[in-house]
Amino acid sequence: MLLENTFAYIPLFAVTALSIVLLILFSYIKKKKTARISFIAYIVTILMGAGSFISAIQIYCAEDQTQAFGIFAFAMALSVFFVIPYAIVLCTFEPKEIRKLVPHSKNVEDASTANTQIAETKSLQATEEDSRALQISYDFSAKATECFSDKNGLSLLLDYVNKTIRDEVQADGGAILLVDDFEDVITVKSFDGDFPPPYKLPSDMPHKPIRIATNFKFASFPLRENIFGEIATAGKAELITKPEDDARIYQNGPEDFLKCGSYIIVPMKVNDAVIGVIALARTHEKPKFTEENLKTAELISDFATTSIKTVMSVNEIMEHNNLVKEAQIATSIQDMLHPSKLPVLPGIQLGTIWNPEEGVCGDYYDVIVSRKDRISFVMSDVAGKGINSVIVMSMLRAMIRLVVNTKKTAGTILEWVNHGIAAESFSTDHFASCALINYDPTKKVAEIATGGTTPVYYYSAEKNTIERISSTSEPIGVDKESHYQDVLQDVKTGDILITYTDGLVEALNEQGQQYPKESLLKIVSLNASKSGKDIANLVKADIKKYIGNSSQHDDQSLLVIKF
């Protein structure tokens, strides 16, 4: 071999290039997972590439060629040193099955086929118990579908689930309790059979089976300090075979039907959220529940929970849709009761704000020209929401329009209206605040009466002062015997009367603070020289600026009467 060969670096560079190509191929194979590449292969390839590269550089730079070839020989020897032990290991170990290398998609397809075959085999090997469980799941789903169209569908489904699970675990009694998130209680929704109550009975309750069962059937429990609430909170099923040793269970005896036997209580969970519990009981003279019974109860509970939650969700959607429809109808009626156009009144300028909140339907105002000597202004805020409040609003409007044409005073008119609304049984929980202003343009006197909290303020142009002239009294519709006081107020040119509903001064800003009535009164005082319409618009703009982007939850109404 001629060490003086100055072109010997060319094959050495070629070996370096091939080593780099091998490393790239190894990396690609590893990424594609088409074969396993040992770290020995990486080490050997790097040694070969590094040795050939260093040798090639030395020869190319006309350095000592003997040393260059020595480096190359050392790199090759070191590579062999790593390969020989690896080969010995492969020769001595037990051989492994080597999968034929095929495209990755082929492996995926074969694996999918194998999984399908395994699943089919397991399905064919299903036990009679598994088949029964699947049938129960199907029955629950079918029953849930039937219950969608029934207004008592949820109760029917719960009773069906209760009976099914009782039969499967041979329980003497069963109960299904659902969690009420708003009240933080868990309430019995289905109850059947002999179920010794594990909670303390009221001390004055007779120990009669029918009375005990009735008490249990309509019971509610807090989510603590009782067995049902604590298991619902913990979210873990329990088998209780020694109730006498469980501090959460109260022994109501000594009657046999009150003696506690064994219990299974299983939480019903949807996405880790507990919606209720299924409770099962055996009386004290019957064999105790077993772990197998617990597993069966948990399995069936899982099936039942899905169906129960589905029916509950459908009921919520239907209830929401009904509420939306009701709110739309109520809003439509409120729009019809609201004056579409204010009358033109000589010597009087009117300004209004009317911002109804969707679904509330509580505010109502009116301007009624009944006689030459009487113009009536009404501002009312009905308690409640939706259809019920609109019904009270309609009655209030109809009665006021009917009697303002008489010569009765404002206070007497409100008493008549109050007597009529309070006499209706449906209005027990529905009442209204109302301000009635009867203005006599011939005498320039305003006669004012209010029921509830709707205020009336008077601005005197002569004194440049503003004060409340109404007093708080019983709302309309609470007590048939309520009396309402008349307040007489002389008015002059430039004077202003204003009345508004509480939604205006309870408007919240983004920090949760209410719009101050002082701001409203200040705007009226500072802009008293402007028209009633302009004053109302300034108040509206100030409120809008104050609340910013925060949402409101009540109607807002204002009536400005400038003389």
Secondary structure, DSSP 8 states (H G I E B T S, - for coil): --TT-TTTHHHHHHHHHHHHHHHHHHHHHHHHTSS---HHHHHHHHHHHHHHHHHHHHHHTT--HHHHHHHHHHHHHHHHHHHHHHHHHHHHS----------HHHHHHHHHHHHHHHHHHHHHT--HHHHHHHHHHHHHHHHHHHHTT-TTHHHHHHHHHHHHHHHHHT-SEEEEEEEETTTTEEEEEEEEE----SS---TTS---HHHHHHHHHT-EEESSSSHHHHHHHHT--EEES-GGG-TTS----SSGGGS--EEEEEEEEETTEEEEEEEEEE-TTS----HHHHHHHHHHHHHHHHHHHHHHHHHHHHHHHHHHHHHHHHHHHHHHHS-SS----TT-EEEEEEE--TTT--EEEEEEEEETTEEEEEEEEESS-HHHHHHHHHHHHHHHHHHTTSS--HHHHHHHHHHHHHTSGGGGG--EEEEEEEEETTTTEEEEEEETT--EEEEETTTTEEEE-------BTS-TT-----EEEE--TT-EEEEE-HHHHT-B-TTS-B--HHHHHHHHHHTTTS-HHHHHHHHHHHHHHHHTT----S-EEEEEEE-
